[in-house]
Amino acid sequence: MSTPMWIGSVAITVGIAAASFILSFIALRDLSIQAGQPREIAFLFPVIIDGTILQATMGVVTRRHDRQARRFFWKILIGAAAVSIAGNAIHAVLTHASGFNVVLAAVIAALPPISLLASTHALTKLGRHATLGTETKEETAKESKSAADNLTPPPSSAPHPITEPGTRAIAHQLEVPLAHLAATPGATASDPTAMPNFGSHEERREWALARRKAGVDVPVIAQEVDRSIATVYRWFSEAPEVEHTAA
């Protein structure tokens, strides 16, 4: 997504979220006053309910790799959303104009908290997209540097060499089809350090996952794909079946 389009999407989402919050806030505040709360502090009721929706939604998105935390935030999110929707609907039933259908009034009143929930989730997704875009740029810069380094022959004392020659032998060793990874130009069967040319970030990730399935240590994999150990571990966390297979 281009930067102007991303900025426009964020602006529209923020506007929808703000409008939804204001409508829900007014309804819940008025309901709190009708329930006997002092007018001066009645605003705290919608702040607690709709604020919990915002906090739980961000927790669900940001803790996507922590199943226990996600279950906790989902429970909070569902509970807060149910209270907010019910509160807006009850307020509409109590205050709807004479002659207007009460069910329709309740449905209309329930739309702002639902929209608030959806727009908050969309906003956190857009923020995550911006973070991933920054990571991709950094990894692309590393790949460009790695491509330049590949132009120079590797030293004979390079640590952890690949002992089987050629991509075909390596793919056979891993028992994983890697036909799309072309061998380094000029590599021969007598060259024990022949490695595939990585044309993209996804090819590096696929290679790392395959090597992990074969039982190779993470530091060795990180060196082979020219990425940090933290990045390699992040790839494995996004593909939990690899960790399970290696275990």
C-alpha positions in Angstrom: 0.0 0.0 0.0 1.4 3.4 -1.0 2.0 6.0 1.7 -0.7 8.5 0.5 -3.3 5.7 0.4 -2.2 4.4 3.8 -2.5 7.9 5.3 -5.9 8.3 3.8 -7.1 5.0 5.1 -5.9 5.8 8.6 -7.5 9.3 8.5 -10.9 7.8 7.4 -10.7 5.0 10.0 -9.9 7.5 12.8 -12.8 9.7 11.7 -15.2 6.8 11.8 -13.9 5.6 15.2 -14.2 9.1 16.6 -17.8 9.5 15.4 -18.8 6.1 16.7 -17.2 6.8 20.1 -19.0 10.1 20.4 -22.4 8.7 19.6 -21.9 5.7 21.9 -20.4 8.0 24.6 -23.5 10.3 24.6 -25.9 7.4 24.8 -24.1 5.6 27.6 -23.6 8.8 29.6 -27.3 9.6 29.4 -28.2 6.0 30.4 -25.8 6.4 33.4 -27.6 9.6 34.4 -31.0 7.9 34.1 -29.7 5.0 36.3 -29.0 7.5 39.1 -25.4 8.4 38.6 -24.4 12.0 39.4 -24.3 14.1 36.2 -20.8 15.3 37.0 -19.2 11.8 36.9 -21.6 10.0 34.5 -19.1 10.4 31.7 -16.9 7.8 33.4 -19.3 5.0 32.5 -18.9 5.2 28.7 -15.1 5.8 29.2 -14.9 2.5 31.0 -17.0 0.5 28.6 -15.8 1.9 25.2 -12.3 2.4 26.5 -12.1 -1.3 27.4 -13.2 -2.1 23.8 -10.2 -0.1 22.5 -7.8 -1.6 24.8 -8.9 -5.2 24.3 -8.9 -4.8 20.5 -5.3 -3.6 20.5 -4.4 -6.5 22.8 -5.9 -9.1 20.5 -4.0 -7.8 17.5 -0.6 -7.1 19.1 -0.5 -10.3 21.1 -1.2 -12.5 18.1 1.6 -15.0 18.9 0.5 -15.5 22.6 -2.6 -17.7 22.6 -3.3 -17.4 26.3 -3.1 -13.6 26.1 -5.3 -13.5 23.0 -8.0 -15.7 24.7 -7.9 -13.3 27.7 -8.3 -10.2 25.5 -11.0 -11.8 23.4 -13.1 -12.5 26.5 -12.7 -8.9 27.6 -13.5 -7.6 24.1 -16.6 -9.7 23.8 -17.9 -8.7 27.2 -17.2 -5.0 26.8 -18.8 -5.0 23.3 -21.9 -6.8 24.6 -22.3 -4.3 27.4 -21.8 -1.3 25.0 -24.3 -2.6 22.4 -26.8 -3.5 25.1 -26.4 -0.1 26.8 -27.0 1.8 23.5 -30.0 -0.4 22.6 -31.6 0.1 26.1 -31.1 3.8 25.9 -32.8 3.9 22.5 -35.7 1.9 23.9 -36.1 4.3 26.8 -35.7 7.5 24.8 -37.0 6.8 21.3 -39.5 9.2 19.7 -43.1 8.5 20.1 -44.5 6.6 17.1 -41.1 5.3 16.0 -40.5 1.6 15.9 -38.8 0.6 19.1 -36.9 -2.4 17.6 -35.6 -0.2 14.7 -34.5 2.4 17.3 -32.6 -0.2 19.2 -30.9 -1.6 16.0 -29.8 1.9 15.0 -28.5 2.7 18.4 -26.4 -0.5 18.4 -24.5 0.5 15.2 -22.1 3.0 16.8 -20.5 0.5 19.2 -20.3 -2.1 16.5 -18.6 0.5 14.2 -16.3 1.5 17.0 -15.2 -2.1 17.4 -14.6 -2.6 13.7 -12.8 0.7 13.1 -10.5 0.1 16.1 -9.6 -3.3 14.8 -8.9 -1.9 11.4 -6.7 0.9 12.8 -4.5 -1.6 14.7 -4.2 -3.7 11.5 -3.1 -0.6 9.6 -0.6 0.2 12.3 0.8 -3.3 12.1 1.0 -3.0 8.3 3.2 0.1 8.7 5.5 -1.8 11.1 5.8 -4.8 8.7 6.6 -2.3 5.9 9.5 -0.9 7.8 10.8 -4.4 8.5 10.5 -5.3 4.8 12.6 -2.3 3.8 15.3 -3.2 6.3 15.4 -6.8 5.1 15.5 -5.7 1.4 18.5 -3.5 2.2 20.2 -6.5 3.8 19.4 -8.7 0.8 21.0 -6.1 -1.5 24.1 -6.1 0.6 24.1 -9.9 0.6 23.8 -10.0 -3.2 26.8 -7.7 -3.5 28.8 -10.0 -1.1 27.9 -13.0 -3.2 29.9 -11.6 -6.1 33.1 -12.3 -4.2 34.1 -16.0 -3.8 33.6 -17.4 -0.2 36.9 -18.0 1.8 38.0 -21.6 2.0 37.8 -21.4 5.8 34.2 -20.3 5.9 32.4 -21.8 8.9 29.6 -24.4 8.6 30.0 -25.2 4.9 27.3 -27.1 3.1 29.0 -30.5 2.7 26.9 -31.8 -0.2 27.5 -30.3 -3.6 24.8 -28.5 -5.6 21.2 -27.5 -5.0 19.9 -31.0 -6.0 22.0 -32.8 -3.4 21.0 -30.2 -0.7 17.3 -30.6 -1.6 17.7 -34.4 -1.3 19.4 -34.0 2.1 16.5 -31.9 3.4 13.9 -34.1 1.7 12.1 -30.8 0.8 11.5 -29.7 -2.9 13.5 -26.6 -3.5 13.7 -26.7 -7.3 13.0 -23.0 -7.6 16.3 -22.1 -5.8 18.9 -21.9 -8.6 22.5 -22.9 -7.8 25.1 -20.2 -7.7 26.4 -19.5 -11.3 29.7 -21.3 -11.8 29.1 -23.8 -9.0 30.2 -27.3 -9.8 29.8 -30.7 -8.1 33.3 -30.4 -6.8 32.4 -27.1 -5.0 31.3 -28.1 -1.5 30.3 -24.6 -0.6 27.7 -24.1 -3.4 24.6 -22.3 -2.1 21.4 -21.3 -3.8 20.9 -17.7 -4.9 18.1 -16.2 -2.8 16.0 -14.0 -5.0 13.5 -12.8 -2.4 12.8 -12.6 1.3 10.3 -15.5 1.0 13.0 -17.8 -0.5 15.3 -17.1 2.5 12.4 -17.9 4.9 11.5 -21.1 3.0 15.2 -22.2 3.1 15.3 -21.5 6.9 12.1 -23.5 7.6 13.4 -26.4 5.5 16.7 -26.4 7.3 15.0 -26.4 10.7 12.9 -29.4 9.7 16.1 -31.1 8.9 17.3 -30.5 12.4 20.0 -27.8 11.7 20.8 -25.4 14.6 19.3 -21.9 14.5 22.7 -20.1 14.5 23.8 -22.1 11.5 20.5 -21.3 9.6 20.9 -17.6 10.5 24.3 -17.5 9.0 23.2 -19.4 5.8 20.4 -16.9 5.1 22.3 -13.8 6.3 19.7 -12.9 8.8 19.8 -12.3 12.6 19.0 -15.2 14.9 16.0 -13.1 16.2 14.6 -12.9 12.6 15.0 -16.6 12.1 13.2 -17.3 15.4 10.4 -15.0 14.4 10.0 -17.0 11.2 9.7 -20.2 13.2 7.1 -18.6 15.6 5.0 -17.7 12.6 5.2 -21.4 11.5 4.7 -23.3 14.8 4.5 -26.6 13.0 8.3 -26.3 12.3 9.1 -26.1 15.9 6.9 -29.0 16.6 8.6 -31.1 13.9 12.1 -30.2 15.1 11.1 -31.1 18.7 
